[in-house]
Amino acid sequence: KGGAMMAFSGSTAACAMVEVDLFGRASDGDKEALTNSICHVVSFVLDIPSDRIYVRYFEADTWGYNHENF
C-alpha cells in the first residue's frame, strides 16, 4: 500500500516488504535468484535501498480457484 507508515530497523525512511506466493515449492537457489531480481527492480523503480527491502515467501501445495482446489 502506498503511503502506509512502515518502520525498518527503527527508522521510517523508505522501505518495502514484498510477498511472493508460490504454488508448490521452489529451491533455495531459485528463491535466492528471485530475491535478487526483486530487490534490483524495487530499488530501481521505487528508489529504495536494497538493504531496506524484505522479501517473504509463502509456499502452498493447494490453491483454490473457481469453486475448487488444485
mmCIF file as gemmi writes it, N, C-alpha and C atoms, coordinates in Angstrom:
data_model
loop_
_atom_site.group_PDB
_atom_site.id
_atom_site.type_symbol
_atom_site.label_atom_id
_atom_site.label_alt_id
_atom_site.label_comp_id
_atom_site.label_asym_id
_atom_site.label_entity_id
_atom_site.label_seq_id
_atom_site.pdbx_PDB_ins_code
_atom_site.Cartn_x
_atom_site.Cartn_y
_atom_site.Cartn_z
_atom_site.occupancy
_atom_site.B_iso_or_equiv
_atom_site.pdbx_formal_charge
_atom_site.auth_seq_id
_atom_site.auth_asym_id
_atom_site.pdbx_PDB_model_num
ATOM 1 N N . LYS Axp A 1 ? 0.843 -1.177 0 1 0 ? 1 A 1
ATOM 2 C CA . LYS Axp A 1 ? 0 0 0 1 0 ? 1 A 1
ATOM 3 C C . LYS Axp A 1 ? 0.882 1.232 0 1 0 ? 1 A 1
ATOM 4 N N . GLY Axp A 2 ? 0.674 2.082 -0.932 1 0 ? 2 A 1
ATOM 5 C CA . GLY Axp A 2 ? 1.407 3.329 -0.956 1 0 ? 2 A 1
ATOM 6 C C . GLY Axp A 2 ? 1.001 4.228 0.192 1 0 ? 2 A 1
ATOM 7 N N . GLY Axp A 3 ? 1.969 4.937 0.742 1 0 ? 3 A 1
ATOM 8 C CA . GLY Axp A 3 ? 1.695 5.894 1.798 1 0 ? 3 A 1
ATOM 9 C C . GLY Axp A 3 ? 1.533 5.301 3.182 1 0 ? 3 A 1
ATOM 10 N N . ALA Axp A 4 ? 1.594 3.985 3.316 1 0 ? 4 A 1
ATOM 11 C CA . ALA Axp A 4 ? 1.475 3.35 4.63 1 0 ? 4 A 1
ATOM 12 C C . ALA Axp A 4 ? 2.756 3.589 5.417 1 0 ? 4 A 1
ATOM 13 N N . MET Axp A 5 ? 2.62 3.811 6.712 1 0 ? 5 A 1
ATOM 14 C CA . MET Axp A 5 ? 3.797 4 7.566 1 0 ? 5 A 1
ATOM 15 C C . MET Axp A 5 ? 4.405 2.64 7.885 1 0 ? 5 A 1
ATOM 16 N N . MET Axp A 6 ? 5.704 2.528 7.666 1 0 ? 6 A 1
ATOM 17 C CA . MET Axp A 6 ? 6.443 1.316 7.994 1 0 ? 6 A 1
ATOM 18 C C . MET Axp A 6 ? 7.742 1.728 8.666 1 0 ? 6 A 1
ATOM 19 N N . ALA Axp A 7 ? 8.172 0.922 9.616 1 0 ? 7 A 1
ATOM 20 C CA . ALA Axp A 7 ? 9.473 1.136 10.243 1 0 ? 7 A 1
ATOM 21 C C . ALA Axp A 7 ? 10.347 -0.072 9.932 1 0 ? 7 A 1
ATOM 22 N N . PHE Axp A 8 ? 11.613 0.184 9.708 1 0 ? 8 A 1
ATOM 23 C CA . PHE Axp A 8 ? 12.581 -0.853 9.387 1 0 ? 8 A 1
ATOM 24 C C . PHE Axp A 8 ? 13.824 -0.532 10.201 1 0 ? 8 A 1
ATOM 25 N N . SER Axp A 9 ? 14.182 -1.413 11.107 1 0 ? 9 A 1
ATOM 26 C CA . SER Axp A 9 ? 15.337 -1.19 11.992 1 0 ? 9 A 1
ATOM 27 C C . SER Axp A 9 ? 15.21 0.121 12.76 1 0 ? 9 A 1
ATOM 28 N N . GLY Axp A 10 ? 13.984 0.443 13.161 1 0 ? 10 A 1
ATOM 29 C CA . GLY Axp A 10 ? 13.748 1.638 13.955 1 0 ? 10 A 1
ATOM 30 C C . GLY Axp A 10 ? 13.682 2.932 13.169 1 0 ? 10 A 1
ATOM 31 N N . SER Axp A 11 ? 13.794 2.854 11.848 1 0 ? 11 A 1
ATOM 32 C CA . SER Axp A 11 ? 13.766 4.046 11.003 1 0 ? 11 A 1
ATOM 33 C C . SER Axp A 11 ? 12.523 4.033 10.128 1 0 ? 11 A 1
ATOM 34 N N . THR Axp A 12 ? 11.953 5.215 9.88 1 0 ? 12 A 1
ATOM 35 C CA . THR Axp A 12 ? 10.8 5.315 8.989 1 0 ? 12 A 1
ATOM 36 C C . THR Axp A 12 ? 11.205 5.773 7.591 1 0 ? 12 A 1
ATOM 37 N N . ALA Axp A 13 ? 12.505 5.717 7.274 1 0 ? 13 A 1
ATOM 38 C CA . ALA Axp A 13 ? 12.953 6.009 5.902 1 0 ? 13 A 1
ATOM 39 C C . ALA Axp A 13 ? 12.331 4.978 4.964 1 0 ? 13 A 1
ATOM 40 N N . ALA Axp A 14 ? 12.301 5.285 3.685 1 0 ? 14 A 1
ATOM 41 C CA . ALA Axp A 14 ? 11.667 4.405 2.697 1 0 ? 14 A 1
ATOM 42 C C . ALA Axp A 14 ? 12.143 2.962 2.842 1 0 ? 14 A 1
ATOM 43 N N . CYS Axp A 15 ? 11.178 2.034 2.811 1 0 ? 15 A 1
ATOM 44 C CA . CYS Axp A 15 ? 11.464 0.615 2.889 1 0 ? 15 A 1
ATOM 45 C C . CYS Axp A 15 ? 10.332 -0.127 2.18 1 0 ? 15 A 1
ATOM 46 N N . ALA Axp A 16 ? 10.518 -1.422 1.963 1 0 ? 16 A 1
ATOM 47 C CA . ALA Axp A 16 ? 9.493 -2.203 1.271 1 0 ? 16 A 1
ATOM 48 C C . ALA Axp A 16 ? 9.483 -3.627 1.788 1 0 ? 16 A 1
ATOM 49 N N . MET Axp A 17 ? 8.294 -4.228 1.733 1 0 ? 17 A 1
ATOM 50 C CA . MET Axp A 17 ? 8.138 -5.644 2.03 1 0 ? 17 A 1
ATOM 51 C C . MET Axp A 17 ? 7.382 -6.252 0.857 1 0 ? 17 A 1
ATOM 52 N N . VAL Axp A 18 ? 7.984 -7.253 0.235 1 0 ? 18 A 1
ATOM 53 C CA . VAL Axp A 18 ? 7.403 -7.923 -0.925 1 0 ? 18 A 1
ATOM 54 C C . VAL Axp A 18 ? 7.029 -9.338 -0.51 1 0 ? 18 A 1
ATOM 55 N N . GLU Axp A 19 ? 5.807 -9.75 -0.807 1 0 ? 19 A 1
ATOM 56 C CA . GLU Axp A 19 ? 5.362 -11.114 -0.518 1 0 ? 19 A 1
ATOM 57 C C . GLU Axp A 19 ? 5.198 -11.871 -1.821 1 0 ? 19 A 1
ATOM 58 N N . VAL Axp A 20 ? 5.744 -13.085 -1.855 1 0 ? 20 A 1
ATOM 59 C CA . VAL Axp A 20 ? 5.677 -13.937 -3.028 1 0 ? 20 A 1
ATOM 60 C C . VAL Axp A 20 ? 4.932 -15.211 -2.643 1 0 ? 20 A 1
ATOM 61 N N . ASP Axp A 21 ? 3.799 -15.49 -3.307 1 0 ? 21 A 1
ATOM 62 C CA . ASP Axp A 21 ? 3.027 -16.709 -3.071 1 0 ? 21 A 1
ATOM 63 C C . ASP Axp A 21 ? 3.37 -17.717 -4.163 1 0 ? 21 A 1
ATOM 64 N N . LEU Axp A 22 ? 3.812 -18.888 -3.752 1 0 ? 22 A 1
ATOM 65 C CA . LEU Axp A 22 ? 4.195 -19.937 -4.694 1 0 ? 22 A 1
ATOM 66 C C . LEU Axp A 22 ? 3.22 -21.093 -4.623 1 0 ? 22 A 1
ATOM 67 N N . PHE Axp A 23 ? 2.817 -21.591 -5.768 1 0 ? 23 A 1
ATOM 68 C CA . PHE Axp A 23 ? 2.046 -22.831 -5.824 1 0 ? 23 A 1
ATOM 69 C C . PHE Axp A 23 ? 3.068 -23.946 -5.902 1 0 ? 23 A 1
ATOM 70 N N . GLY Axp A 24 ? 3.225 -24.658 -4.808 1 0 ? 24 A 1
ATOM 71 C CA . GLY Axp A 24 ? 4.244 -25.692 -4.724 1 0 ? 24 A 1
ATOM 72 C C . GLY Axp A 24 ? 5.49 -25.155 -4.047 1 0 ? 24 A 1
ATOM 73 N N . ARG Axp A 25 ? 6.618 -25.736 -4.387 1 0 ? 25 A 1
ATOM 74 C CA . ARG Axp A 25 ? 7.882 -25.391 -3.738 1 0 ? 25 A 1
ATOM 75 C C . ARG Axp A 25 ? 8.902 -24.919 -4.769 1 0 ? 25 A 1
ATOM 76 N N . ALA Axp A 26 ? 9.861 -24.14 -4.299 1 0 ? 26 A 1
ATOM 77 C CA . ALA Axp A 26 ? 10.984 -23.7 -5.131 1 0 ? 26 A 1
ATOM 78 C C . ALA Axp A 26 ? 12.266 -24.001 -4.363 1 0 ? 26 A 1
ATOM 79 N N . SER Axp A 27 ? 13.327 -24.215 -5.091 1 0 ? 27 A 1
ATOM 80 C CA . SER Axp A 27 ? 14.611 -24.484 -4.444 1 0 ? 27 A 1
ATOM 81 C C . SER Axp A 27 ? 15.133 -23.207 -3.789 1 0 ? 27 A 1
ATOM 82 N N . ASP Axp A 28 ? 16.031 -23.386 -2.839 1 0 ? 28 A 1
ATOM 83 C CA . ASP Axp A 28 ? 16.639 -22.223 -2.191 1 0 ? 28 A 1
ATOM 84 C C . ASP Axp A 28 ? 17.367 -21.358 -3.212 1 0 ? 28 A 1
ATOM 85 N N . GLY Axp A 29 ? 18.021 -21.998 -4.178 1 0 ? 29 A 1
ATOM 86 C CA . GLY Axp A 29 ? 18.732 -21.253 -5.216 1 0 ? 29 A 1
ATOM 87 C C . GLY Axp A 29 ? 17.797 -20.421 -6.075 1 0 ? 29 A 1
ATOM 88 N N . ASP Axp A 30 ? 16.632 -20.99 -6.419 1 0 ? 30 A 1
ATOM 89 C CA . ASP Axp A 30 ? 15.654 -20.243 -7.218 1 0 ? 30 A 1
ATOM 90 C C . ASP Axp A 30 ? 15.1 -19.059 -6.432 1 0 ? 30 A 1
ATOM 91 N N . LYS Axp A 31 ? 14.829 -19.268 -5.142 1 0 ? 31 A 1
ATOM 92 C CA . LYS Axp A 31 ? 14.332 -18.168 -4.313 1 0 ? 31 A 1
ATOM 93 C C . LYS Axp A 31 ? 15.399 -17.093 -4.128 1 0 ? 31 A 1
ATOM 94 N N . GLU Axp A 32 ? 16.653 -17.511 -4.012 1 0 ? 32 A 1
ATOM 95 C CA . GLU Axp A 32 ? 17.752 -16.553 -3.9 1 0 ? 32 A 1
ATOM 96 C C . GLU Axp A 32 ? 17.838 -15.689 -5.154 1 0 ? 32 A 1
ATOM 97 N N . ALA Axp A 33 ? 17.728 -16.319 -6.327 1 0 ? 33 A 1
ATOM 98 C CA . ALA Axp A 33 ? 17.785 -15.579 -7.593 1 0 ? 33 A 1
ATOM 99 C C . ALA Axp A 33 ? 16.599 -14.63 -7.721 1 0 ? 33 A 1
ATOM 100 N N . LEU Axp A 34 ? 15.41 -15.083 -7.322 1 0 ? 34 A 1
ATOM 101 C CA . LEU Axp A 34 ? 14.226 -14.23 -7.403 1 0 ? 34 A 1
ATOM 102 C C . LEU Axp A 34 ? 14.341 -13.061 -6.432 1 0 ? 34 A 1
ATOM 103 N N . THR Axp A 35 ? 14.824 -13.309 -5.223 1 0 ? 35 A 1
ATOM 104 C CA . THR Axp A 35 ? 15.021 -12.232 -4.253 1 0 ? 35 A 1
ATOM 105 C C . THR Axp A 35 ? 15.972 -11.184 -4.817 1 0 ? 35 A 1
ATOM 106 N N . ASN Axp A 36 ? 17.045 -11.634 -5.445 1 0 ? 36 A 1
ATOM 107 C CA . ASN Axp A 36 ? 17.999 -10.717 -6.062 1 0 ? 36 A 1
ATOM 108 C C . ASN Axp A 36 ? 17.313 -9.851 -7.121 1 0 ? 36 A 1
ATOM 109 N N . SER Axp A 37 ? 16.527 -10.48 -7.983 1 0 ? 37 A 1
ATOM 110 C CA . SER Axp A 37 ? 15.826 -9.742 -9.036 1 0 ? 37 A 1
ATOM 111 C C . SER Axp A 37 ? 14.805 -8.767 -8.467 1 0 ? 37 A 1
ATOM 112 N N . ILE Axp A 38 ? 14.037 -9.222 -7.49 1 0 ? 38 A 1
ATOM 113 C CA . ILE Axp A 38 ? 13.021 -8.361 -6.863 1 0 ? 38 A 1
ATOM 114 C C . ILE Axp A 38 ? 13.69 -7.141 -6.236 1 0 ? 38 A 1
ATOM 115 N N . CYS Axp A 39 ? 14.785 -7.354 -5.521 1 0 ? 39 A 1
ATOM 116 C CA . CYS Axp A 39 ? 15.477 -6.23 -4.88 1 0 ? 39 A 1
ATOM 117 C C . CYS Axp A 39 ? 16.001 -5.242 -5.91 1 0 ? 39 A 1
ATOM 118 N N . HIS Axp A 40 ? 16.537 -5.75 -7.018 1 0 ? 40 A 1
ATOM 119 C CA . HIS Axp A 40 ? 17.007 -4.849 -8.079 1 0 ? 40 A 1
ATOM 120 C C . HIS Axp A 40 ? 15.859 -4.003 -8.624 1 0 ? 40 A 1
ATOM 121 N N . VAL Axp A 41 ? 14.727 -4.632 -8.916 1 0 ? 41 A 1
ATOM 122 C CA . VAL Axp A 41 ? 13.592 -3.913 -9.507 1 0 ? 41 A 1
ATOM 123 C C . VAL Axp A 41 ? 13.01 -2.899 -8.52 1 0 ? 41 A 1
ATOM 124 N N . VAL Axp A 42 ? 12.747 -3.348 -7.291 1 0 ? 42 A 1
ATOM 125 C CA . VAL Axp A 42 ? 12.157 -2.442 -6.292 1 0 ? 42 A 1
ATOM 126 C C . VAL Axp A 42 ? 13.1 -1.27 -6.026 1 0 ? 42 A 1
ATOM 127 N N . SER Axp A 43 ? 14.381 -1.548 -5.915 1 0 ? 43 A 1
ATOM 128 C CA . SER Axp A 43 ? 15.361 -0.486 -5.67 1 0 ? 43 A 1
ATOM 129 C C . SER Axp A 43 ? 15.383 0.511 -6.823 1 0 ? 43 A 1
ATOM 130 N N . PHE Axp A 44 ? 15.367 0.011 -8.054 1 0 ? 44 A 1
ATOM 131 C CA . PHE Axp A 44 ? 15.417 0.881 -9.232 1 0 ? 44 A 1
ATOM 132 C C . PHE Axp A 44 ? 14.134 1.693 -9.395 1 0 ? 44 A 1
ATOM 133 N N . VAL Axp A 45 ? 12.99 1.019 -9.322 1 0 ? 45 A 1
ATOM 134 C CA . VAL Axp A 45 ? 11.71 1.677 -9.589 1 0 ? 45 A 1
ATOM 135 C C . VAL Axp A 45 ? 11.288 2.6 -8.45 1 0 ? 45 A 1
ATOM 136 N N . LEU Axp A 46 ? 11.455 2.157 -7.211 1 0 ? 46 A 1
ATOM 137 C CA . LEU Axp A 46 ? 10.973 2.939 -6.065 1 0 ? 46 A 1
ATOM 138 C C . LEU Axp A 46 ? 12.073 3.716 -5.347 1 0 ? 46 A 1
ATOM 139 N N . ASP Axp A 47 ? 13.306 3.58 -5.812 1 0 ? 47 A 1
ATOM 140 C CA . ASP Axp A 47 ? 14.449 4.267 -5.199 1 0 ? 47 A 1
ATOM 141 C C . ASP Axp A 47 ? 14.569 3.939 -3.712 1 0 ? 47 A 1
ATOM 142 N N . ILE Axp A 48 ? 14.433 2.65 -3.398 1 0 ? 48 A 1
ATOM 143 C CA . ILE Axp A 48 ? 14.593 2.162 -2.028 1 0 ? 48 A 1
ATOM 144 C C . ILE Axp A 48 ? 15.87 1.33 -1.986 1 0 ? 48 A 1
ATOM 145 N N . PRO Axp A 49 ? 16.767 1.607 -1.054 1 0 ? 49 A 1
ATOM 146 C CA . PRO Axp A 49 ? 17.998 0.827 -0.977 1 0 ? 49 A 1
ATOM 147 C C . PRO Axp A 49 ? 17.699 -0.66 -0.743 1 0 ? 49 A 1
ATOM 148 N N . SER Axp A 50 ? 18.474 -1.519 -1.37 1 0 ? 50 A 1
ATOM 149 C CA . SER Axp A 50 ? 18.251 -2.967 -1.258 1 0 ? 50 A 1
ATOM 150 C C . SER Axp A 50 ? 18.317 -3.457 0.185 1 0 ? 50 A 1
ATOM 151 N N . ASP Axp A 51 ? 19.103 -2.784 1.024 1 0 ? 51 A 1
ATOM 152 C CA . ASP Axp A 51 ? 19.199 -3.229 2.413 1 0 ? 51 A 1
ATOM 153 C C . ASP Axp A 51 ? 18.011 -2.773 3.259 1 0 ? 51 A 1
ATOM 154 N N . ARG Axp A 52 ? 16.982 -2.2 2.596 1 0 ? 52 A 1
ATOM 155 C CA . ARG Axp A 52 ? 15.735 -1.836 3.282 1 0 ? 52 A 1
ATOM 156 C C . ARG Axp A 52 ? 14.541 -2.517 2.625 1 0 ? 52 A 1
ATOM 157 N N . ILE Axp A 53 ? 14.804 -3.654 1.98 1 0 ? 53 A 1
ATOM 158 C CA . ILE Axp A 53 ? 13.755 -4.422 1.297 1 0 ? 53 A 1
ATOM 159 C C . ILE Axp A 53 ? 13.738 -5.841 1.871 1 0 ? 53 A 1
ATOM 160 N N . TYR Axp A 54 ? 12.568 -6.268 2.331 1 0 ? 54 A 1
ATOM 161 C CA . TYR Axp A 54 ? 12.355 -7.653 2.765 1 0 ? 54 A 1
ATOM 162 C C . TYR Axp A 54 ? 11.544 -8.369 1.699 1 0 ? 54 A 1
ATOM 163 N N . VAL Axp A 55 ? 11.871 -9.633 1.442 1 0 ? 55 A 1
ATOM 164 C CA . VAL Axp A 55 ? 11.089 -10.478 0.545 1 0 ? 55 A 1
ATOM 165 C C . VAL Axp A 55 ? 10.674 -11.702 1.361 1 0 ? 55 A 1
ATOM 166 N N . ARG Axp A 56 ? 9.377 -11.952 1.4 1 0 ? 56 A 1
ATOM 167 C CA . ARG Axp A 56 ? 8.823 -13.065 2.195 1 0 ? 56 A 1
ATOM 168 C C . ARG Axp A 56 ? 8.155 -14.05 1.246 1 0 ? 56 A 1
ATOM 169 N N . TYR Axp A 57 ? 8.447 -15.327 1.447 1 0 ? 57 A 1
ATOM 170 C CA . TYR Axp A 57 ? 7.905 -16.379 0.584 1 0 ? 57 A 1
ATOM 171 C C . TYR Axp A 57 ? 6.863 -17.209 1.324 1 0 ? 57 A 1
ATOM 172 N N . PHE Axp A 58 ? 5.786 -17.523 0.605 1 0 ? 58 A 1
ATOM 173 C CA . PHE Axp A 58 ? 4.751 -18.435 1.096 1 0 ? 58 A 1
ATOM 174 C C . PHE Axp A 58 ? 4.624 -19.554 0.071 1 0 ? 58 A 1
ATOM 175 N N . GLU Axp A 59 ? 4.809 -20.787 0.506 1 0 ? 59 A 1
ATOM 176 C CA . GLU Axp A 59 ? 4.698 -21.939 -0.389 1 0 ? 59 A 1
ATOM 177 C C . GLU Axp A 59 ? 3.465 -22.739 0.007 1 0 ? 59 A 1
ATOM 178 N N . ALA Axp A 60 ? 2.621 -23.049 -0.965 1 0 ? 60 A 1
ATOM 179 C CA . ALA Axp A 60 ? 1.386 -23.782 -0.695 1 0 ? 60 A 1
ATOM 180 C C . ALA Axp A 60 ? 1.223 -24.917 -1.697 1 0 ? 60 A 1
ATOM 181 N N . ASP Axp A 61 ? 0.812 -26.066 -1.212 1 0 ? 61 A 1
ATOM 182 C CA . ASP Axp A 61 ? 0.561 -27.212 -2.082 1 0 ? 61 A 1
ATOM 183 C C . ASP Axp A 61 ? -0.827 -27.171 -2.708 1 0 ? 61 A 1
ATOM 184 N N . THR Axp A 62 ? -1.737 -26.427 -2.094 1 0 ? 62 A 1
ATOM 185 C CA . THR Axp A 62 ? -3.109 -26.368 -2.582 1 0 ? 62 A 1
ATOM 186 C C . THR Axp A 62 ? -3.556 -24.924 -2.686 1 0 ? 62 A 1
ATOM 187 N N . TRP Axp A 63 ? -4.128 -24.582 -3.829 1 0 ? 63 A 1
ATOM 188 C CA . TRP Axp A 63 ? -4.768 -23.285 -4.021 1 0 ? 63 A 1
ATOM 189 C C . TRP Axp A 63 ? -6.191 -23.526 -4.485 1 0 ? 63 A 1
ATOM 190 N N . GLY Axp A 64 ? -7.084 -22.63 -4.117 1 0 ? 64 A 1
ATOM 191 C CA . GLY Axp A 64 ? -8.461 -22.713 -4.578 1 0 ? 64 A 1
ATOM 192 C C . GLY Axp A 64 ? -8.719 -21.712 -5.691 1 0 ? 64 A 1
ATOM 193 N N . TYR Axp A 65 ? -9.567 -22.122 -6.616 1 0 ? 65 A 1
ATOM 194 C CA . TYR Axp A 65 ? -9.927 -21.25 -7.734 1 0 ? 65 A 1
ATOM 195 C C . TYR Axp A 65 ? -11.241 -21.742 -8.315 1 0 ? 65 A 1
ATOM 196 N N . ASN Axp A 66 ? -12.128 -20.823 -8.593 1 0 ? 66 A 1
ATOM 197 C CA . ASN Axp A 66 ? -13.365 -21.135 -9.295 1 0 ? 66 A 1
ATOM 198 C C . ASN Axp A 66 ? -14.128 -22.296 -8.635 1 0 ? 66 A 1
ATOM 199 N N . HIS Axp A 67 ? -14.316 -22.21 -7.343 1 0 ? 67 A 1
ATOM 200 C CA . HIS Axp A 67 ? -15.101 -23.158 -6.546 1 0 ? 67 A 1
ATOM 201 C C . HIS Axp A 67 ? -14.4 -24.491 -6.288 1 0 ? 67 A 1
ATOM 202 N N . GLU Axp A 68 ? -13.146 -24.663 -6.66 1 0 ? 68 A 1
ATOM 203 C CA . GLU Axp A 68 ? -12.458 -25.93 -6.394 1 0 ? 68 A 1
ATOM 204 C C . GLU Axp A 68 ? -10.98 -25.696 -6.126 1 0 ? 68 A 1
ATOM 205 N N . ASN Axp A 69 ? -10.302 -26.73 -5.688 1 0 ? 69 A 1
ATOM 206 C CA . ASN Axp A 69 ? -8.869 -26.661 -5.373 1 0 ? 69 A 1
ATOM 207 C C . ASN Axp A 69 ? -8.06 -27.391 -6.412 1 0 ? 69 A 1
ATOM 208 N N . PHE Axp A 70 ? -6.84 -26.954 -6.556 1 0 ? 70 A 1
ATOM 209 C CA . PHE Axp A 70 ? -5.922 -27.678 -7.432 1 0 ? 70 A 1
ATOM 210 C C . PHE Axp A 70 ? -4.544 -27.655 -6.801 1 0 ? 70 A 1
